Amino acid sequence: MRRTKLDSGGTITFLLAFGADRQKCQLATTFSTQKQAFSYLQKNRREFERIARARLASGELQDGIVVLSML
């Protein structure tokens, strides 16, 4: 995962790297600060990457974005 930012509404946007390609992903959180949300994402990084890759492989995209929610 690279480049992470907190959007309005507690959504973290990040890029999932696979080879030379990148896929935009969004994680909806209930955290109010970027620091809290980013810490949560980093602690659960492997699981979110696994879920995002599975959704990408099955074509589960919303407007070209892999959408995730908190575990």
Phi and psi in degrees as GROMACS dihedral restraints (atoms count N, CA, C in turn):
[ dihedral_restraints ]
;  ai    aj    ak    al  type     phi  dphi    fc
    3     4     5     6     1  -143.6    20    10
    4     5     6     7     1   166.7    20    10
    6     7     8     9     1    41.7    20    10
    7     8     9    10     1    98.7    20    10
    9    10    11    12     1  -120.3    20    10
   10    11    12    13     1   140.3    20    10
   12    13    14    15     1  -146.4    20    10
   13    14    15    16     1   155.7    20    10
   15    16    17    18     1   -99.6    20    10
   16    17    18    19     1   119.8    20    10
   18    19    20    21     1   -91.3    20    10
   19    20    21    22     1   174.6    20    10
   21    22    23    24     1   -63.9    20    10
   22    23    24    25     1   150.5    20    10
   24    25    26    27     1    80.7    20    10
   25    26    27    28     1    15.9    20    10
   27    28    29    30     1    71.7    20    10
   28    29    30    31     1    36.0    20    10
   30    31    32    33     1  -110.5    20    10
   31    32    33    34     1   128.5    20    10
   33    34    35    36     1   -98.8    20    10
   34    35    36    37     1   129.8    20    10
   36    37    38    39     1  -106.2    20    10
   37    38    39    40     1   132.6    20    10
   39    40    41    42     1  -146.2    20    10
   40    41    42    43     1   163.1    20    10
   42    43    44    45     1  -105.9    20    10
   43    44    45    46     1   130.5    20    10
   45    46    47    48     1   -95.9    20    10
   46    47    48    49     1   122.1    20    10
   48    49    50    51     1   -93.5    20    10
   49    50    51    52     1   133.6    20    10
   51    52    53    54     1  -145.4    20    10
   52    53    54    55     1   107.2    20    10
   54    55    56    57     1    65.4    20    10
   55    56    57    58     1  -136.2    20    10
   57    58    59    60     1   -86.0    20    10
   58    59    60    61     1    -5.8    20    10
   60    61    62    63     1   -92.6    20    10
   61    62    63    64     1   158.7    20    10
   63    64    65    66     1  -132.2    20    10
   64    65    66    67     1   142.0    20    10
   66    67    68    69     1  -124.3    20    10
   67    68    69    70     1   128.7    20    10
   69    70    71    72     1   -74.3    20    10
   70    71    72    73     1   132.4    20    10
   72    73    74    75     1  -130.0    20    10
   73    74    75    76     1   151.1    20    10
   75    76    77    78     1  -130.1    20    10
   76    77    78    79     1   134.8    20    10
   78    79    80    81     1  -117.3    20    10
   79    80    81    82     1   116.3    20    10
   81    82    83    84     1   -81.2    20    10
   82    83    84    85     1   127.4    20    10
   84    85    86    87     1  -127.6    20    10
   85    86    87    88     1   167.6    20    10
   87    88    89    90     1  -101.0    20    10
   88    89    90    91     1     4.6    20    10
   90    91    92    93     1   -77.7    20    10
   91    92    93    94     1   147.7    20    10
   93    94    95    96     1   -97.3    20    10
   94    95    96    97     1   -15.2    20    10
   96    97    98    99     1  -118.6    20    10
   97    98    99   100     1   152.3    20    10
   99   100   101   102     1   -62.9    20    10
  100   101   102   103     1   -38.7    20    10
  102   103   104   105     1   -61.3    20    10
  103   104   105   106     1   -45.4    20    10
  105   106   107   108     1   -64.5    20    10
  106   107   108   109     1   -46.3    20    10
  108   109   110   111     1   -65.5    20    10
  109   110   111   112     1   -42.9    20    10
  111   112   113   114     1   -65.2    20    10
  112   113   114   115     1   -40.4    20    10
  114   115   116   117     1   -60.9    20    10
  115   116   117   118     1   -43.3    20    10
  117   118   119   120     1   -62.5    20    10
  118   119   120   121     1   -45.0    20    10
  120   121   122   123     1   -61.0    20    10
  121   122   123   124     1   -44.7    20    10
  123   124   125   126     1   -65.2    20    10
  124   125   126   127     1   -39.2    20    10
  126   127   128   129     1   -64.9    20    10
  127   128   129   130     1   -31.1    20    10
  129   130   131   132     1  -111.7    20    10
  130   131   132   133     1    20.1    20    10
  132   133   134   135     1   -52.9    20    10
  133   134   135   136     1   -48.9    20    10
  135   136   137   138     1   -61.9    20    10
  136   137   138   139     1   -41.6    20    10
  138   139   140   141     1   -66.9    20    10
  139   140   141   142     1   -42.7    20    10
  141   142   143   144     1   -65.6    20    10
  142   143   144   145     1   -37.7    20    10
  144   145   146   147     1   -63.3    20    10
  145   146   147   148     1   -42.5    20    10
  147   148   149   150     1   -61.5    20    10
  148   149   150   151     1   -47.3    20    10
  150   151   152   153     1   -64.5    20    10
  151   152   153   154     1   -44.1    20    10
  153   154   155   156     1   -62.5    20    10
  154   155   156   157     1   -42.7    20    10
  156   157   158   159     1   -64.1    20    10
  157   158   159   160     1   -40.1    20    10
  159   160   161   162     1   -65.2    20    10
  160   161   162   163     1   -42.3    20    10
  162   163   164   165     1   -67.2    20    10
  163   164   165   166     1   -38.2    20    10
  165   166   167   168     1   -63.9    20    10
  166   167   168   169     1   -44.6    20    10
  168   169   170   171     1   -62.9    20    10
  169   170   171   172     1   -33.7    20    10
  171   172   173   174     1   -90.7    20    10
  172   173   174   175     1    -0.3    20    10
  174   175   176   177     1    80.7    20    10
  175   176   177   178     1    16.6    20    10
  177   178   179   180     1   -80.3    20    10
  178   179   180   181     1    79.9    20    10
  180   181   182   183     1  -120.4    20    10
  181   182   183   184     1   148.6    20    10
  183   184   185   186     1  -119.0    20    10
  184   185   186   187     1   110.8    20    10
  186   187   188   189     1    55.8    20    10
  187   188   189   190     1    37.5    20    10
  189   190   191   192     1    80.3    20    10
  190   191   192   193     1    10.2    20    10
  192   193   194   195     1  -120.9    20    10
  193   194   195   196     1   138.7    20    10
  195   196   197   198     1   -81.8    20    10
  196   197   198   199     1   119.3    20    10
  198   199   200   201     1  -103.9    20    10
  199   200   201   202     1   126.6    20    10
  201   202   203   204     1  -123.5    20    10
  202   203   204   205     1   161.4    20    10
  204   205   206   207     1  -132.5    20    10
  205   206   207   208     1   169.4    20    10
  207   208   209   210     1   -60.2    20    10
  208   209   210   211     1   149.3    20    10
